[in-house]
Amino acid sequence: MEEIAHERERQFNLPGSEFDQLHSMNDWIAIAAQYLTRGADRKHTKGDPAEQRMALVKAAAVILAAIEHHQIKPPVLNTRK
């Protein structure tokens, strides 16, 4: 968990993170999915365990950011039909 907290802080301090409030929930899911699929390989092959672990940590930090963001500012629902 400490590793995820450090990664979340690193991501928060990256240039451009001030625009994170513009991300939709879909955007956050897509970002996390990129990290999750980056470390994946096909069945019967082995990926690098260190790279796979880091991909999980980065995805977890992105998911945490998404949850934080949507707790602070709930999404605006489109009520038009």
LINHUGI-V272581 format. One line per field, one symbol per residue. ss: DSSP state (~ for helix, > for strand, _ for the rest). psi: psi as a letter, one per 40 degrees, with the letter a starting at -180 (. if undefined). burial: b if it has 16 or more other ideal C-beta (glycine too) atoms within 10 Angstrom, else e. A space follows every 50 residues. Layout:
ss = ???
psi = ???
burial = ???
This chain:
ss = _~~~~~~~~~~~____~~~~~~__~~~~~~~~~~~~~~__________~~ ~~~~~~~~~~~~~~~~~~~~~~_________
psi = ddddddddddddeiheeeedeehiddddddddddddedeiiiieihihdd dddddddddddddddddddeddgiihhhei.
burial = eeebeebbeebeeeeeeeebeebeeeebeebbeebbeebeeeeeeeeeee ebebbebbbbbbbbbbeebeeeeeeeeeeee
